Amino acid sequence: MAVTRRSDLINTAILMEAIQAEVAVALALYGSPAVVQNNSLPVNTISGGKIKGGDTVQVPYFNSLGELDEIATDGDSLTPVALTMTDESATVRHFGKAVEITTWAQLKAMYADPYKEAARQFVEMSKRAWDSVLIDAAGTSLPTDNVHDVWNASVPVTVNWDSLVDAKLKFGDEQNSIVLMAVHSKVYGDLLKLKDSTGRPLLVDANDGSLPKFMGIPVKVSDRNTKIPASGSNPAKYKTRILKAGALALWTNGQPTVKEDEDILKDSDLIAIHLYFVAHRYNRTPGGTRPGVVELVSN
């Protein structure tokens, strides 16, 4: 008599196709244009080996041509400038999830299409992972010229209109295309309390499912934004990030792998889902000379 393994209840090919379909349309950071998202991260390295977490890859983009040249005297010539490619290094991140057969059986009982539901849940987890790593990448090794620190150990300074104006000025004359402000929930509460001279809130909620806006900038709330806990007599620090279009890159493997195996120690069968991606802050925004991120540090 043939023995049917519990893992035969799952068609891994169907599950993989369902996940790939969901990943293909999933967007990081609420679909903000602050992120340049591409799903073409290769499966293998140039040498043919399999890409794995911790590998270093190159994220290319075009150099800026700089400013226009002035022709001071009639007959003078322009100086040709080459449009070249530069490469910035970034690290491949590896995330995944393992599902036991017992969990799969529960999904089958609860949903008409357990493959679609499993794919949806995995992609939601993926988006949370993307957002977390992108927010970290935004502030990693950020030049001091792009940091506005108003934090005070003795007299707390919370985020306000003027401090955000000063933070935006860190972009200099490249303040165009500011598209997102990522804040901790505590900072979001501080923004909610800000009002104009007539008592009207400065944070505008669209009530249409879109992100609320402050100074015309969409505000994404996530406690993945850096909070440096209080230490001794020093209060906590909160880091708010202001982002321009194209400031960040998310390079994903649009074909997550689904693998099946047995856990002989537990006598159970598992499905493992693996996702590889690169989250990177560009050294400068397209056509600009500065990074597309400014960090405001406050109480």
C-alpha positions as CSV (number, residue, x, y, z in Angstrom):
1,M,0.0,0.0,0.0
2,A,1.4,3.4,-1.0
3,V,2.1,5.8,1.8
4,T,1.0,9.4,1.2
5,R,3.3,11.9,2.9
6,R,1.6,14.9,4.5
7,S,3.7,17.2,2.3
8,D,1.9,15.9,-0.7
9,L,-1.0,18.1,0.4
10,I,1.0,21.1,-0.8
11,N,1.8,21.8,-4.4
12,T,5.0,23.8,-4.1
13,A,4.9,24.9,-7.8
14,I,1.5,26.4,-7.3
15,L,2.6,28.1,-4.1
16,M,5.7,29.5,-5.7
17,E,3.7,30.9,-8.6
18,A,1.2,32.5,-6.2
19,I,4.0,34.1,-4.2
20,Q,5.8,35.4,-7.3
21,A,2.6,37.0,-8.6
22,E,2.1,38.8,-5.3
23,V,5.7,39.9,-5.1
24,A,5.5,41.3,-8.6
25,V,3.0,44.0,-7.6
26,A,4.1,44.6,-3.9
27,L,5.5,48.0,-3.2
28,A,7.8,49.1,-0.3
29,L,7.2,52.2,1.9
30,Y,3.6,52.5,0.9
31,G,4.6,52.8,-2.8
32,S,6.4,56.0,-2.2
33,P,8.5,57.4,-5.1
34,A,11.3,57.8,-2.5
35,V,12.1,54.1,-3.4
36,V,13.3,53.0,-6.8
37,Q,12.1,49.4,-6.8
38,N,13.3,46.7,-9.2
39,N,12.5,43.0,-9.1
40,S,15.4,41.8,-11.2
41,L,18.0,40.9,-8.6
42,P,19.7,37.9,-10.2
43,V,19.7,34.4,-8.7
44,N,23.3,33.8,-9.5
45,T,26.6,35.8,-9.2
46,I,28.7,36.7,-12.3
47,S,30.9,33.7,-11.5
48,G,27.8,31.4,-11.5
49,G,27.4,30.8,-7.8
50,K,24.1,31.3,-6.1
51,I,23.6,34.7,-4.5
52,K,23.2,34.5,-0.8
53,G,22.7,36.8,2.2
54,G,25.8,38.8,3.0
55,D,27.0,38.9,-0.6
56,T,28.1,42.3,-1.9
57,V,26.6,43.5,-5.2
58,Q,26.8,46.7,-7.2
59,V,23.8,49.0,-7.6
60,P,24.4,51.2,-10.7
61,Y,23.1,54.6,-11.6
62,F,24.0,57.5,-14.0
63,N,26.3,60.3,-12.9
64,S,25.1,63.9,-12.9
65,L,26.2,66.0,-15.8
66,G,26.5,69.0,-13.4
67,E,25.5,72.5,-14.3
68,L,25.2,74.3,-17.7
69,D,28.4,75.9,-19.0
70,E,28.4,79.6,-19.8
71,I,29.8,80.6,-23.2
72,A,31.6,83.8,-22.2
73,T,32.9,84.8,-25.7
74,D,31.3,84.2,-29.1
75,G,33.1,81.4,-30.8
76,D,34.1,79.6,-27.6
77,S,33.3,75.9,-27.3
78,L,31.6,73.8,-24.8
79,T,33.6,71.2,-22.9
80,P,32.3,67.7,-23.5
81,V,31.4,65.8,-20.4
82,A,31.0,62.0,-20.5
83,L,27.8,60.4,-19.1
84,T,29.2,57.5,-17.2
85,M,28.0,54.8,-14.9
86,T,29.1,54.6,-11.3
87,D,28.6,51.6,-9.0
88,E,27.7,51.7,-5.3
89,S,28.1,48.6,-3.2
90,A,25.3,47.1,-1.2
91,T,24.8,43.9,0.8
92,V,22.3,41.2,-0.2
93,R,19.8,40.5,2.6
94,H,18.2,37.1,3.0
95,F,14.8,36.7,4.7
96,G,12.4,33.8,4.9
97,K,9.6,31.9,6.6
98,A,9.1,28.2,7.4
99,V,5.5,26.8,7.5
100,E,4.7,23.5,9.1
101,I,2.1,21.2,7.6
102,T,-0.2,21.7,10.6
103,T,-0.3,25.4,9.8
104,W,-1.0,24.6,6.1
105,A,-4.0,22.4,7.2
106,Q,-5.4,25.3,9.1
107,L,-5.1,27.6,6.1
108,K,-6.9,25.0,4.0
109,A,-9.7,24.9,6.5
110,M,-10.0,28.7,6.7
111,Y,-9.6,29.9,3.1
112,A,-11.0,28.7,-0.3
113,D,-7.6,29.4,-1.9
114,P,-4.9,28.7,0.7
115,Y,-2.1,29.2,-1.8
116,K,-3.3,32.8,-2.4
117,E,-3.7,33.4,1.3
118,A,-0.2,32.0,2.1
119,A,1.2,34.2,-0.7
120,R,-0.6,37.3,0.6
121,Q,0.7,36.8,4.1
122,F,4.2,36.2,3.0
123,V,4.2,39.4,0.9
124,E,2.9,41.4,3.8
125,M,5.7,40.1,5.9
126,S,8.1,40.9,3.0
127,K,6.9,44.5,2.8
128,R,7.4,45.0,6.5
129,A,10.9,43.6,6.2
130,W,11.6,45.8,3.2
131,D,10.4,48.9,5.0
132,S,12.5,48.1,8.1
133,V,15.7,47.6,6.1
134,L,15.1,50.6,3.9
135,I,14.5,52.9,6.9
136,D,17.8,51.6,8.4
137,A,19.6,52.1,5.1
138,A,18.3,55.7,4.8
139,G,20.2,56.7,7.9
140,T,23.3,54.4,7.6
141,S,26.5,56.4,7.2
142,L,24.5,59.5,6.4
143,P,26.9,62.5,6.0
144,T,26.8,64.9,8.9
145,D,25.8,67.7,6.5
146,N,22.5,65.8,6.1
147,V,21.7,65.6,9.8
148,H,19.9,68.3,11.8
149,D,20.2,67.6,15.5
150,V,17.9,69.6,17.9
151,W,17.9,67.0,20.7
152,N,18.6,68.4,24.1
153,A,19.6,66.4,27.2
154,S,18.1,68.9,29.7
155,V,15.4,70.9,27.8
156,P,13.5,68.5,25.6
157,V,13.0,69.7,22.0
158,T,10.3,67.9,20.0
159,V,9.7,68.1,16.3
160,N,8.1,71.4,15.2
161,W,7.5,73.5,12.1
162,D,10.8,75.4,12.4
163,S,13.0,72.4,13.0
164,L,11.6,70.7,10.0
165,V,12.2,73.8,7.9
166,D,15.8,73.8,9.1
167,A,16.1,70.1,8.3
168,K,14.8,70.6,4.8
169,L,17.4,73.4,4.3
170,K,20.0,70.7,4.6
171,F,19.1,69.9,1.0
172,G,20.3,73.4,0.0
173,D,18.9,74.3,-3.3
174,E,17.9,70.7,-4.1
175,Q,14.7,70.7,-2.1
176,N,12.6,69.7,-5.0
177,S,10.9,66.3,-5.1
178,I,10.6,65.8,-1.3
179,V,8.1,62.9,-1.3
180,L,8.1,61.2,2.2
181,M,8.7,61.8,5.9
182,A,9.2,58.7,7.9
183,V,8.5,59.2,11.6
184,H,8.3,57.2,14.9
185,S,4.9,57.0,16.4
186,K,6.0,59.2,19.3
187,V,7.1,61.9,16.8
188,Y,3.8,61.4,14.9
189,G,2.0,62.2,18.2
190,D,4.1,65.4,18.5
191,L,3.1,66.4,14.9
192,L,-0.6,65.8,15.7
193,K,-0.4,68.3,18.6
194,L,1.0,71.1,16.4
195,K,-1.6,73.8,15.5
196,D,-1.7,77.1,13.7
197,S,-2.7,80.4,15.4
198,T,-6.4,79.6,15.0
199,G,-6.1,76.1,16.5
200,R,-6.2,74.2,13.2
201,P,-4.0,71.1,13.1
202,L,-0.9,71.3,10.9
203,L,-0.9,67.6,10.2
204,V,-3.5,67.1,7.4
205,D,-5.3,63.8,7.2
206,A,-6.8,63.2,3.8
207,N,-9.4,60.6,5.0
208,D,-9.1,58.8,1.7
209,G,-6.7,56.0,2.6
210,S,-3.6,58.0,1.6
211,L,-0.9,59.1,4.0
212,P,-1.4,62.2,6.1
213,K,0.7,65.2,5.2
214,F,2.8,67.7,7.1
215,M,4.2,70.7,5.2
216,G,2.7,69.0,2.1
217,I,4.9,66.0,2.7
218,P,3.3,62.5,3.1
219,V,4.0,61.1,6.5
220,K,4.6,57.4,7.1
221,V,4.5,56.2,10.7
222,S,6.6,53.3,11.7
223,D,8.3,52.4,15.0
224,R,11.0,50.9,12.8
225,N,12.3,54.5,12.7
226,T,15.3,54.8,15.0
227,K,14.6,55.3,18.7
228,I,17.7,55.6,20.8
229,P,16.4,54.6,24.3
230,A,17.0,56.8,27.3
231,S,20.3,56.2,29.1
232,G,20.9,57.4,32.6
233,S,19.9,61.1,32.8
234,N,19.7,61.4,29.0
235,P,16.2,61.2,27.4
236,A,15.5,59.1,24.3
237,K,16.4,60.3,20.8
238,Y,14.1,60.0,17.8
239,K,15.3,60.1,14.2
240,T,12.9,61.5,11.6
241,R,13.9,60.9,8.0
242,I,12.9,63.3,5.1
243,L,13.3,61.6,1.7
244,K,13.4,62.8,-1.9
245,A,12.3,60.9,-4.9
246,G,14.8,58.2,-5.9
247,A,16.7,58.5,-2.6
248,L,16.6,54.7,-1.9
249,A,16.9,51.6,-4.0
250,L,15.1,48.3,-3.4
251,W,16.5,45.5,-5.6
252,T,14.5,42.3,-5.0
253,N,14.6,38.8,-6.3
254,G,11.2,38.7,-7.9
255,Q,11.2,34.9,-7.8
256,P,11.3,33.8,-4.2
257,T,12.0,30.2,-3.8
258,V,9.8,27.6,-2.1
259,K,11.4,24.5,-0.8
260,E,9.9,21.4,0.9
261,D,11.7,19.1,3.4
262,E,11.2,16.8,6.4
263,D,12.2,17.7,10.0
264,I,13.3,14.2,11.1
265,L,13.8,15.5,14.7
266,K,10.1,16.6,15.0
267,D,8.7,14.0,12.5
268,S,7.0,16.8,10.6
269,D,7.1,18.3,7.1
270,L,8.1,21.9,6.3
271,I,7.7,24.4,3.5
272,A,10.4,27.1,3.5
273,I,10.1,30.4,1.6
274,H,13.2,32.4,0.8
275,L,13.5,36.1,-0.3
276,Y,16.6,37.9,-1.3
277,F,16.9,41.7,-1.7
278,V,19.2,44.7,-1.5
279,A,18.1,47.9,0.3
280,H,20.4,50.9,-0.4
281,R,20.6,54.7,0.0
282,Y,22.1,56.3,-3.1
283,N,25.1,58.6,-2.4
284,R,23.1,61.3,-4.4
285,T,19.8,61.5,-6.0
286,P,19.4,61.4,-9.8
287,G,20.6,64.7,-11.3
288,G,21.6,66.0,-7.8
289,T,24.8,66.3,-5.8
290,R,23.6,65.3,-2.4
291,P,22.0,62.2,-0.8
292,G,18.2,62.3,-0.9
293,V,17.8,61.8,2.8
294,V,17.9,64.3,5.7
295,E,17.7,63.1,9.3
296,L,16.1,65.2,12.0
297,V,17.2,64.1,15.6
298,S,14.8,65.3,18.3
299,N,13.5,64.4,21.8
